């Protein structure tokens, strides 16, 4: 097990203890997205939940040069410009990048 895996497992364990439930990468992205939106406690529709995941992905991958923050719209939703296509990475590399980016985001 390499250093990234150890850090990831420790992070997941910490979040699971806080929420007293099992958690996965998608759930962590959702939490980051909700935090970035800063709209308080609110129920989100199915399409909004997909948008929340996108907010999280853009936010955490900005320091890696994949996105550049653009603006916040009139409804309070942030928007980014894609600089590098994430789809150019295979699934395994995307997964590792996401884990690394989440760890970096949550440690700042």
MMTF fields as JSON, N, C-alpha, C and O atoms, coordinates in Angstrom:
{
  "mmtfVersion": "1.0.0",
  "mmtfProducer": "UNKNOWN",
  "numBonds": 431,
  "numAtoms": 432,
  "numGroups": 108,
  "numChains": 1,
  "numModels": 1,
  "chainsPerModel": [1],
  "groupsPerChain": [108],
  "chainIdList": ["A"],
  "bondAtomList": [4, 2, 8, 6, 12, 10, 16, 14, 20, 18, 24, 22, 28, 26, 32, 30, 36, 34, 40, 38, 44, 42, 48, 46, 52, 50, 56, 54, 60, 58, 64, 62, 68, 66, 72, 70, 76, 74, 80, 78, 84, 82, 88, 86, 92, 90, 96, 94, 100, 98, 104, 102, 108, 106, 112, 110, 116, 114, 120, 118, 124, 122, 128, 126, 132, 130, 136, 134, 140, 138, 144, 142, 148, 146, 152, 150, 156, 154, 160, 158, 164, 162, 168, 166, 172, 170, 176, 174, 180, 178, 184, 182, 188, 186, 192, 190, 196, 194, 200, 198, 204, 202, 208, 206, 212, 210, 216, 214, 220, 218, 224, 222, 228, 226, 232, 230, 236, 234, 240, 238, 244, 242, 248, 246, 252, 250, 256, 254, 260, 258, 264, 262, 268, 266, 272, 270, 276, 274, 280, 278, 284, 282, 288, 286, 292, 290, 296, 294, 300, 298, 304, 302, 308, 306, 312, 310, 316, 314, 320, 318, 324, 322, 328, 326, 332, 330, 336, 334, 340, 338, 344, 342, 348, 346, 352, 350, 356, 354, 360, 358, 364, 362, 368, 366, 372, 370, 376, 374, 380, 378, 384, 382, 388, 386, 392, 390, 396, 394, 400, 398, 404, 402, 408, 406, 412, 410, 416, 414, 420, 418, 424, 422, 428, 426],
  "bondOrderList": [1, 1, 1, 1, 1, 1, 1, 1, 1, 1, 1, 1, 1, 1, 1, 1, 1, 1, 1, 1, 1, 1, 1, 1, 1, 1, 1, 1, 1, 1, 1, 1, 1, 1, 1, 1, 1, 1, 1, 1, 1, 1, 1, 1, 1, 1, 1, 1, 1, 1, 1, 1, 1, 1, 1, 1, 1, 1, 1, 1, 1, 1, 1, 1, 1, 1, 1, 1, 1, 1, 1, 1, 1, 1, 1, 1, 1, 1, 1, 1, 1, 1, 1, 1, 1, 1, 1, 1, 1, 1, 1, 1, 1, 1, 1, 1, 1, 1, 1, 1, 1, 1, 1, 1, 1, 1, 1],
  "groupList": [{"groupName": "UNK", "atomNameList": ["N", "CA", "C", "O"], "elementList": ["N", "C", "C", "O"], "formalChargeList": [0, 0, 0, 0], "bondAtomList": [1, 0, 2, 1, 3, 2], "bondOrderList": [1, 1, 2], "singleLetterCode": "X", "chemCompType": "L-PEPTIDE LINKING"}],
  "groupTypeList": [0, 0, 0, 0, 0, 0, 0, 0, 0, 0, 0, 0, 0, 0, 0, 0, 0, 0, 0, 0, 0, 0, 0, 0, 0, 0, 0, 0, 0, 0, 0, 0, 0, 0, 0, 0, 0, 0, 0, 0, 0, 0, 0, 0, 0, 0, 0, 0, 0, 0, 0, 0, 0, 0, 0, 0, 0, 0, 0, 0, 0, 0, 0, 0, 0, 0, 0, 0, 0, 0, 0, 0, 0, 0, 0, 0, 0, 0, 0, 0, 0, 0, 0, 0, 0, 0, 0, 0, 0, 0, 0, 0, 0, 0, 0, 0, 0, 0, 0, 0, 0, 0, 0, 0, 0, 0, 0, 0],
  "groupIdList": [1, 2, 3, 4, 5, 6, 7, 8, 9, 10, 11, 12, 13, 14, 15, 16, 17, 18, 19, 20, 21, 22, 23, 24, 25, 26, 27, 28, 29, 30, 31, 32, 33, 34, 35, 36, 37, 38, 39, 40, 41, 42, 43, 44, 45, 46, 47, 48, 49, 50, 51, 52, 53, 54, 55, 56, 57, 58, 59, 60, 61, 62, 63, 64, 65, 66, 67, 68, 69, 70, 71, 72, 73, 74, 75, 76, 77, 78, 79, 80, 81, 82, 83, 84, 85, 86, 87, 88, 89, 90, 91, 92, 93, 94, 95, 96, 97, 98, 99, 100, 101, 102, 103, 104, 105, 106, 107, 108],
  "secStructList": [7, 7, 2, 2, 2, 2, 2, 2, 2, 2, 2, 2, 2, 2, 2, 2, 2, 2, 2, 6, 1, 7, 7, 7, 2, 2, 2, 2, 2, 2, 2, 2, 2, 2, 2, 2, 2, 6, 7, 7, 1, 7, 7, 7, 7, 2, 2, 2, 2, 2, 2, 2, 2, 2, 2, 2, 2, 2, 2, 2, 2, 2, 6, 6, 6, 1, 3, 3, 3, 3, 3, 3, 7, 6, 6, 1, 7, 3, 3, 3, 3, 3, 1, 1, 7, 4, 4, 4, 1, 7, 2, 2, 2, 2, 2, 2, 2, 2, 2, 2, 2, 2, 2, 2, 2, 2, 6, 7],
  "xCoordList": [0.855, 0.0, 0.894, 1.774, 0.658, 1.51, 0.983, -0.054, 1.708, 1.402, 0.013, -0.715, -0.346, -1.659, -2.782, -3.75, -2.653, -3.676, -3.818, -4.929, -2.689, -2.723, -3.424, -4.266, -3.07, -3.704, -5.194, -6.008, -5.549, -6.957, -7.746, -8.811, -7.227, -7.913, -8.098, -9.148, -7.073, -7.17, -8.233, -8.987, -8.288, -9.283, -10.702, -11.593, -10.904, -12.227, -12.658, -13.805, -11.757, -12.056, -12.473, -13.433, -11.751, -12.059, -13.46, -14.224, -13.788, -15.107, -16.202, -17.273, -15.936, -16.927, -17.226, -18.375, -16.2, -16.414, -17.279, -18.169, -17.008, -17.757, -19.239, -20.114, -19.51, -20.895, -21.526, -22.711, -20.722, -21.189, -21.859, -22.921, -21.205, -21.747, -20.61, -19.585, -20.812, -19.829, -19.889, -20.947, -18.742, -18.689, -17.764, -16.809, -18.056, -17.212, -16.769, -17.107, -16.026, -15.479, -16.581, -16.462, -17.636, -18.739, -19.394, -19.741, -19.558, -20.158, -19.253, -19.737, -17.948, -17.004, -17.056, -17.034, -17.124, -17.255, -18.536, -18.539, -19.619, -20.888, -20.745, -21.207, -20.109, -19.903, -19.076, -19.379, -18.038, -17.204, -18.027, -17.938, -18.823, -19.669, -20.656, -20.829, -21.301, -22.263, -21.542, -22.047, -20.367, -19.574, -19.205, -19.292, -18.8, -18.402, -19.59, -19.432, -20.763, -21.955, -22.341, -22.813, -22.136, -22.418, -23.844, -24.065, -24.8, -26.213, -26.98, -28.201, -26.278, -26.938, -27.629, -27.407, -28.464, -29.174, -30.337, -31.184, -30.363, -31.353, -31.493, -30.534, -32.661, -32.856, -32.536, -32.993, -31.74, -31.378, -32.047, -32.176, -32.471, -33.053, -31.967, -30.775, -32.394, -31.464, -30.464, -29.263, -30.944, -30.053, -29.094, -27.926, -29.592, -28.726, -27.616, -26.489, -27.935, -26.927, -25.788, -24.622, -26.133, -25.11, -24.261, -23.038, -24.917, -24.206, -23.29, -22.198, -23.734, -22.931, -21.649, -20.576, -21.761, -20.572, -19.62, -18.402, -20.186, -19.368, -18.646, -17.479, -19.343, -18.729, -17.517, -16.447, -17.696, -16.604, -15.42, -14.272, -15.698, -14.623, -13.85, -12.62, -14.571, -13.907, -13.064, -11.923, -13.612, -12.911, -11.624, -10.566, -11.719, -10.537, -9.485, -8.308, -9.902, -8.938, -8.382, -7.511, -8.869, -8.323, -6.825, -6.075, -6.355, -4.911, -4.052, -2.842, -4.673, -3.955, -3.991, -3.481, -4.596, -4.601, -5.664, -5.585, -6.664, -7.724, -8.834, -9.484, -9.053, -10.112, -9.601, -8.64, -10.273, -9.987, -11.324, -12.293, -11.376, -12.615, -13.012, -12.172, -14.291, -14.79, -15.645, -15.311, -16.761, -17.694, -18.722, -18.826, -19.469, -20.629, -21.854, -21.922, -22.815, -23.999, -24.999, -24.782, -26.082, -27.083, -27.783, -28.374, -27.722, -28.315, -27.318, -27.657, -26.092, -25.079, -24.241, -23.485, -24.374, -23.623, -22.319, -22.319, -21.204, -19.914, -19.754, -20.325, -18.967, -18.697, -17.205, -16.523, -16.704, -15.297, -15.168, -16.117, -13.969, -13.614, -12.669, -11.712, -12.941, -12.067, -10.794, -10.853, -9.653, -8.363, -7.733, -7.11, -7.91, -7.409, -8.543, -9.275, -8.689, -9.776, -9.448, -8.449, -10.287, -10.132, -10.304, -9.694, -11.142, -11.412, -10.181, -10.186, -9.119, -7.875, -7.132, -6.215, -7.527, -6.93, -7.799, -9.025, -7.164, -7.964, -8.603, -8.251, -9.531, -10.293, -9.4, -9.642, -8.377, -7.484, -6.762, -6.677, -6.247, -5.542, -6.498, -6.132, -7.726, -8.735, -9.013, -9.101, -9.149, -9.415, -8.294, -8.546, -7.06, -5.909, -5.844, -5.568, -6.099, -6.086, -7.154, -6.895, -8.347, -9.44, -9.061, -9.26, -8.518, -8.121, -7.061, -7.152, -6.055, -4.985, -5.544, -5.171, -6.434, -7.016, -7.902, -7.887, -8.663, -9.525, -8.663, -8.945, -7.62, -6.723, -6.128, -6.106, -5.644, -5.043, -6.073, -5.77, -7.281, -8.348, -8.699, -8.796, -8.884, -9.319, -8.204, -8.477, -6.962, -5.849, -5.485, -4.598, -6.174, -5.916, -6.928, -6.869],
  "yCoordList": [-1.192, 0.0, 1.246, 1.39, 2.124, 3.31, 4.444, 4.311, 5.536, 6.667, 7.263, 7.613, 7.373, 7.938, 7.066, 7.582, 5.751, 4.839, 4.976, 4.973, 5.096, 5.241, 6.54, 6.554, 7.626, 8.915, 8.875, 9.413, 8.225, 8.125, 7.324, 7.754, 6.172, 5.329, 6.056, 5.943, 6.8, 7.56, 8.653, 8.894, 9.311, 10.37, 9.803, 10.356, 8.696, 8.065, 7.644, 7.865, 7.047, 6.621, 7.818, 7.732, 8.921, 10.13, 10.656, 11.021, 10.691, 11.19, 10.219, 10.643, 8.913, 7.918, 8.036, 7.896, 8.291, 8.467, 9.691, 9.663, 10.765, 12.011, 11.83, 12.329, 11.126, 10.946, 9.647, 9.401, 8.816, 7.527, 6.692, 6.104, 6.657, 5.915, 5.638, 6.319, 4.618, 4.344, 5.449, 6.027, 5.737, 6.822, 6.418, 5.666, 6.923, 6.624, 7.925, 9.017, 7.801, 8.964, 9.916, 11.131, 9.371, 10.204, 10.988, 12.157, 10.354, 11.024, 12.147, 13.209, 11.915, 12.958, 14.128, 15.287, 13.826, 14.894, 15.697, 16.923, 14.993, 15.679, 16.631, 17.771, 16.167, 17.02, 18.253, 19.354, 18.074, 19.202, 20.183, 21.395, 19.663, 20.513, 21.333, 22.528, 20.688, 21.392, 22.481, 23.593, 22.146, 23.121, 24.318, 25.465, 24.051, 25.133, 26.005, 27.209, 25.417, 26.197, 27.155, 28.264, 26.716, 27.55, 28.105, 29.292, 27.232, 27.635, 27.215, 27.362, 26.697, 26.26, 24.925, 24.237, 24.569, 23.293, 23.439, 24.319, 22.571, 22.673, 21.311, 20.54, 21.014, 19.786, 20.099, 21.097, 19.218, 19.399, 18.33, 17.179, 18.724, 17.785, 16.936, 17.185, 15.935, 14.994, 15.721, 15.464, 16.616, 17.343, 18.256, 18.39, 18.873, 19.729, 18.91, 19.386, 17.686, 16.824, 16.512, 16.468, 16.299, 16.08, 17.345, 17.268, 18.504, 19.785, 19.993, 20.545, 19.557, 19.683, 18.855, 19.303, 17.652, 16.825, 17.528, 17.49, 18.169, 18.899, 20.082, 20.344, 20.781, 21.891, 21.373, 21.982, 20.253, 19.681, 19.288, 19.599, 18.615, 18.173, 19.378, 19.383, 20.391, 21.594, 22.257, 22.644, 22.386, 23.05, 22.314, 22.93, 21.004, 20.267, 20.097, 19.9, 20.17, 19.985, 21.295, 21.284, 22.421, 23.723, 23.833, 24.261, 23.459, 23.556, 22.645, 22.845, 21.658, 20.729, 21.172, 20.477, 22.331, 22.897, 22.366, 22.594, 21.657, 21.14, 22.165, 22.163, 23.03, 24.036, 25.378, 25.453, 26.437, 27.784, 28.389, 28.346, 28.956, 29.556, 30.699, 31.503, 30.767, 31.783, 32.822, 34.006, 32.368, 33.323, 32.583, 31.357, 33.365, 32.853, 33.453, 34.667, 32.621, 33.129, 33.775, 33.813, 34.273, 35.0, 34.121, 34.634, 32.809, 31.881, 31.409, 30.599, 31.914, 31.559, 30.325, 29.831, 29.834, 28.652, 29.072, 29.912, 28.485, 28.806, 28.098, 27.032, 28.714, 28.143, 28.197, 29.141, 27.174, 27.074, 26.89, 26.502, 27.177, 26.917, 25.72, 25.678, 24.757, 23.586, 23.959, 24.525, 23.639, 23.928, 22.672, 22.725, 21.541, 20.244, 19.239, 19.247, 18.382, 17.395, 16.244, 15.545, 16.062, 14.971, 13.617, 12.627, 13.582, 12.325, 11.764, 10.618, 12.587, 12.102, 11.139, 10.441, 11.101, 10.161, 8.915, 9.002, 7.756, 6.541, 6.533, 7.344, 5.622, 5.578, 5.451, 6.097, 4.622, 4.412, 5.718, 6.087, 6.408, 7.672, 8.74, 9.543, 8.752, 9.707, 9.45, 10.39, 8.191, 7.835, 8.283, 8.842, 8.037, 8.46, 9.981, 10.521, 10.666, 12.129, 12.677, 13.607, 12.1, 12.547, 12.382, 13.29, 11.225, 10.977, 11.98, 12.555, 12.183, 13.124, 14.543, 15.267, 14.926, 16.271, 16.473, 17.547, 15.461, 15.549, 15.69, 16.519, 14.879, 14.956, 16.35, 16.952, 16.858, 18.209, 19.264, 20.15, 19.173, 20.128, 20.112, 21.166, 18.937, 18.817, 19.127, 19.403, 19.082, 19.42, 20.905, 21.357, 21.656, 23.112, 23.878, 25.106],
  "zCoordList": [0.0, 0.0, 0.0, 0.848, -0.944, -1.013, -0.121, 0.53, -0.109, 0.761, 0.485, 1.414, -0.804, -1.161, -0.597, -0.038, -0.744, -0.218, 1.302, 1.832, 1.989, 3.453, 3.846, 4.745, 3.167, 3.464, 3.156, 3.908, 2.031, 1.64, 2.675, 3.118, 3.053, 4.031, 5.367, 5.998, 5.792, 7.049, 6.933, 7.876, 5.775, 5.557, 5.572, 6.218, 4.856, 4.807, 6.211, 6.598, 6.965, 8.331, 9.196, 9.962, 9.067, 9.832, 9.492, 10.386, 8.211, 7.785, 8.218, 8.652, 8.101, 8.524, 10.017, 10.435, 10.813, 12.257, 12.522, 13.372, 11.786, 11.984, 11.632, 12.34, 10.55, 10.094, 10.574, 10.35, 11.239, 11.756, 10.667, 10.871, 9.507, 8.37, 7.391, 7.398, 6.544, 5.495, 4.459, 4.207, 3.863, 2.89, 1.745, 1.941, 0.552, -0.603, -1.276, -0.817, -2.347, -3.046, -3.507, -3.351, -4.065, -4.561, -3.42, -3.586, -2.285, -1.126, -0.626, -0.233, -0.642, -0.217, -1.191, -0.776, -2.489, -3.487, -3.251, -3.361, -2.925, -2.655, -1.468, -1.524, -0.404, 0.776, 0.428, 0.888, -0.379, -0.8, -1.63, -1.432, -2.553, -3.399, -2.593, -2.835, -1.633, -0.769, 0.029, 0.179, 0.532, 1.286, 0.405, 0.843, -0.817, -1.732, -2.123, -2.323, -2.233, -2.577, -1.461, -1.713, -0.228, 0.941, 0.924, 1.166, 0.635, 0.581, 1.823, 1.881, 2.808, 4.023, 3.825, 2.828, 4.78, 4.73, 3.765, 3.918, 2.781, 1.713, 1.054, 1.01, 0.551, -0.22, -1.679, -2.237, -2.279, -3.678, -4.527, -4.11, -5.723, -6.672, -7.314, -7.132, -8.062, -8.707, -9.603, -9.525, -10.441, -11.353, -10.583, -10.948, -9.528, -8.701, -8.041, -7.899, -7.64, -7.01, -7.987, -7.596, -9.249, -10.278, -10.421, -10.538, -10.41, -10.499, -9.285, -9.416, -8.119, -6.895, -7.024, -6.619, -7.584, -7.809, -8.779, -8.602, -9.803, -10.776, -10.113, -10.402, -9.233, -8.484, -7.712, -7.735, -7.034, -6.237, -7.118, -6.799, -8.213, -9.104, -9.639, -9.634, -10.095, -10.61, -9.525, -9.775, -8.342, -7.239, -6.867, -6.742, -6.691, -6.234, -7.325, -7.024, -8.597, -9.69, -10.227, -11.097, -9.721, -10.134, -9.841, -10.718, -8.63, -8.363, -9.256, -9.365, -9.886, -10.756, -12.217, -13.095, -12.472, -13.816, -14.758, -15.965, -14.227, -15.087, -15.304, -16.35, -14.334, -14.417, -13.913, -13.148, -14.364, -13.882, -13.467, -14.226, -12.253, -11.776, -12.696, -13.101, -13.022, -13.944, -13.224, -13.21, -12.622, -12.007, -11.148, -11.181, -10.386, -9.66, -10.342, -10.533, -10.708, -11.409, -10.442, -9.231, -11.001, -10.201, -9.169, -8.218, -9.347, -8.377, -7.323, -6.46, -7.395, -6.408, -6.755, -5.919, -7.979, -8.395, -9.065, -9.965, -8.622, -9.244, -10.594, -10.827, -11.47, -12.796, -13.063, -12.663, -13.742, -14.092, -15.594, -16.274, -16.098, -17.491, -17.489, -16.716, -18.352, -18.448, -19.204, -20.295, -18.62, -19.246, -19.856, -20.917, -19.161, -19.642, -19.511, -18.521, -20.501, -20.474, -19.529, -19.703, -18.547, -17.589, -18.276, -17.873, -19.32, -20.018, -20.737, -21.185, -20.845, -21.449, -20.527, -20.961, -19.255, -18.296, -18.224, -18.295, -18.084, -17.919, -16.526, -15.669, -16.315, -15.059, -13.829, -12.809, -13.929, -12.778, -12.43, -11.259, -13.437, -13.198, -12.68, -11.821, -13.202, -12.7, -11.225, -10.435, -10.856, -9.46, -8.536, -7.469, -8.948, -8.143, -8.035, -6.964, -9.149, -9.152, -8.205, -7.442, -8.256, -7.38, -5.91, -5.103, -5.573, -4.184, -3.739, -2.655, -4.588, -4.262, -4.107, -3.185, -5.009, -4.976, -3.742, -3.14, -3.368, -2.183, -0.924, -0.059, -0.832, 0.325, 0.424, 1.497, -0.705, -0.723, -0.319, 0.48, -0.863, -0.556, 0.935, 1.563, 1.488, 2.877, 3.877, 5.046, 3.424, 4.316, 4.268, 4.992, 3.415, 3.348, 4.157, 4.216]
}
